[in-house]
Amino acid sequence: MQEDYYTRLQDQSTKMFVIVAGNIGCGKTTLTSNLSERLGWKPMYESVDDNPYLKDFYGDMSRWSFALQIHFLTHRFNTHRQIEDANFSAIQDRSIYEDANIFARSLHEQGNMSRRDYDNYIGLYKTMIEYIEPPSLMIFLKRSVPKLMERIKQRGREYEQSIPVDYISRLNDFYEEWYDSYDAGKCLFVDTDELDFLHNGAHFDKLVEKIHSSIDQQDLFFHYNN
């Protein structure tokens, strides 16, 4: 049975577009990498190490929020379109939908993005999503705030160490709202507090099985021409 669903997910006669969504420190990049390696999907990662605004943003959120969000929005839109136009299966680390529904919203409501900048941003976002289709599957990773903070500390990115817990908590609340309202396509919820994709092979195998069985094959895949 396991061999059967792995074979079907790896089938190169079909194309799959999966997005891994979730808060900072929930395991998106790890899962994206592991699924890419196991199933032969092309990984599309978030613009972090090469992001020219991220370090400055964590030092002064109000000053750099708009520039940072525009950078992420542009990168995410281009990645989404690239996957749509490609003839290969791909998995994307975070989505354009999160940029607007979670991060820009949080910055605005916290007072770190002005109403003028936020309205400008949302107008651009609404225009962009008219030119893209939702993914075949959205994987929602959920993790408690203490576990998120623990993971952020463990991975040791210097610019992340000053992230306040109330900021992470607010993002988690917004993620919960977005998860509950998401209706663009198929989705799968995964609680990662007790799930270790990196070190526990059984956990990872179980997740791949859930990806396979969570939606109909006919809805999950769409064919492309080689």
C-alpha positions in Angstrom: 0.0 0.0 0.0 2.8 2.4 1.0 4.7 1.7 -2.2 1.5 2.4 -4.2 0.9 5.9 -2.9 4.5 6.8 -3.2 4.5 5.7 -6.8 1.4 7.7 -7.6 2.8 10.8 -5.9 6.1 10.4 -7.9 4.4 9.8 -11.2 6.0 12.2 -13.7 3.1 11.9 -16.1 1.1 14.2 -13.8 1.9 17.6 -12.3 1.4 18.5 -8.7 1.6 22.0 -7.0 1.7 21.8 -3.2 2.2 24.7 -0.8 3.3 24.3 2.8 1.9 27.1 4.9 2.5 28.0 8.6 4.0 30.3 11.2 7.6 31.1 11.7 9.4 28.1 13.1 6.6 25.5 12.4 8.8 23.3 10.1 7.8 24.5 6.6 11.3 24.5 5.1 12.1 21.1 6.6 9.0 19.6 5.2 9.4 21.2 1.8 12.9 19.8 1.6 12.0 16.3 2.8 9.0 16.0 0.4 11.1 17.3 -2.5 13.8 14.7 -1.8 11.4 11.8 -1.3 8.9 12.5 -4.1 11.1 14.3 -6.7 9.2 17.5 -6.6 11.1 20.8 -7.3 11.4 22.8 -4.0 10.6 26.5 -4.1 11.9 28.2 -1.0 11.0 31.5 0.8 13.3 34.4 0.1 15.1 34.6 3.5 18.9 34.5 3.2 18.9 36.8 0.2 16.2 39.1 1.5 17.7 42.7 1.7 15.1 43.9 4.2 14.7 41.1 6.7 17.4 42.0 9.2 16.5 45.7 9.1 12.9 44.8 9.6 13.4 43.0 12.8 15.4 46.0 14.1 12.7 48.5 13.1 9.4 47.0 12.0 7.6 50.3 11.4 10.4 51.6 9.2 10.8 48.6 7.0 7.4 46.8 7.1 6.1 48.0 3.7 9.3 47.4 1.8 9.7 43.9 3.3 6.1 42.9 2.5 6.4 44.2 -1.1 9.6 42.2 -1.5 7.9 39.0 -0.3 4.8 39.7 -2.3 6.8 40.1 -5.5 8.9 37.0 -4.8 5.9 34.8 -4.0 3.9 35.9 -7.0 6.8 35.2 -9.4 7.4 31.8 -7.8 3.7 30.9 -8.0 3.5 31.9 -11.7 6.8 30.0 -12.4 5.3 26.8 -11.0 2.0 27.3 -12.9 3.9 27.7 -16.2 6.3 24.8 -15.6 6.0 21.2 -16.7 7.2 19.7 -13.4 5.7 19.0 -9.9 6.7 21.5 -7.3 6.3 22.3 -3.6 6.4 25.9 -2.3 7.6 27.1 1.1 4.9 29.6 2.2 2.3 31.2 -0.1 1.3 34.6 -1.4 -2.0 34.2 0.5 -0.1 34.3 3.8 1.7 37.5 2.9 -1.6 39.4 2.9 -3.9 37.5 5.3 -1.3 37.0 8.0 1.8 39.2 7.8 0.7 42.4 6.3 -2.5 42.3 8.4 -0.6 41.8 11.6 1.8 44.6 10.8 -1.0 47.0 10.1 -3.1 46.0 13.2 0.0 46.3 15.4 0.6 49.8 14.1 3.7 48.9 12.2 2.2 49.6 8.8 0.2 52.8 8.1 -3.3 52.6 6.7 -2.1 54.3 3.5 0.7 51.7 3.0 -1.6 48.8 3.9 -4.4 49.9 1.5 -1.7 50.2 -1.2 -0.4 46.8 -0.4 -3.8 45.1 -0.4 -4.7 46.7 -3.7 -1.6 45.3 -5.3 -2.2 41.8 -3.7 -5.8 41.7 -5.0 -4.6 42.5 -8.5 -1.9 39.9 -8.4 -4.1 37.0 -7.3 -6.4 37.5 -10.2 -3.5 36.2 -12.4 -2.9 33.0 -10.4 -4.7 29.8 -9.7 -4.7 28.1 -6.2 -2.4 25.1 -5.6 -3.5 21.5 -5.9 -3.1 21.2 -2.2 -2.4 23.5 0.7 -0.7 21.9 3.7 -1.4 23.9 6.9 1.2 23.3 9.6 0.1 24.1 13.1 2.3 24.5 16.1 1.8 26.0 19.6 3.5 29.3 20.5 6.0 27.7 23.1 7.1 25.2 20.5 7.5 27.9 17.8 9.7 30.0 20.1 11.7 26.9 21.0 12.3 26.2 17.4 13.2 29.8 16.5 15.8 29.8 19.3 17.2 26.4 18.3 17.9 27.3 14.7 19.8 30.4 15.8 19.2 33.0 13.1 20.5 36.1 14.7 17.9 38.4 13.3 15.1 36.2 14.6 16.3 36.1 18.3 14.6 39.5 19.0 11.2 38.4 17.7 8.8 39.1 20.6 6.5 36.2 21.7 3.4 38.4 21.4 4.2 38.9 17.7 4.4 35.1 17.1 1.2 34.6 19.1 -0.6 37.2 17.1 0.5 35.5 13.9 -0.7 32.2 15.2 -4.1 33.7 15.9 -4.3 35.0 12.3 -3.2 31.7 10.9 -6.1 30.0 12.8 -8.6 32.5 11.3 -7.2 32.0 7.8 -7.2 28.2 8.1 -10.8 28.3 9.1 -11.8 30.5 6.2 -9.6 29.1 3.4 -11.9 27.9 0.6 -9.7 28.3 -2.5 -9.0 24.6 -2.8 -8.0 21.3 -1.1 -6.2 21.5 2.2 -4.6 19.3 4.9 -4.1 20.2 8.5 -1.0 18.9 10.3 -0.3 19.5 14.0 3.5 19.6 14.3 3.9 19.8 18.1 4.5 16.1 18.3 5.5 15.4 14.7 9.2 15.2 13.7 9.6 15.0 9.9 13.4 15.3 10.1 14.3 12.5 12.6 11.3 10.2 12.7 10.7 8.3 9.5 7.4 6.8 10.6 6.0 10.3 11.2 7.1 11.4 7.7 5.7 8.3 6.0 2.4 8.8 7.8 2.2 12.4 6.6 2.9 11.4 3.0 0.1 8.9 3.2 -2.2 11.6 4.5 -1.2 13.9 1.6 -2.1 11.0 -0.8 -5.4 10.1 0.8 -6.7 13.5 1.8 -8.1 14.3 -1.6 -9.2 12.5 -4.7 -6.5 11.6 -7.2 -8.6 13.2 -10.0 -8.7 16.5 -8.0 -5.2 16.3 -6.8 -3.4 15.9 -10.1 -3.6 17.7 -13.4 -1.8 16.5 -16.6 0.8 18.4 -18.6 2.4 17.9 -22.0 6.1 17.0 -22.0 
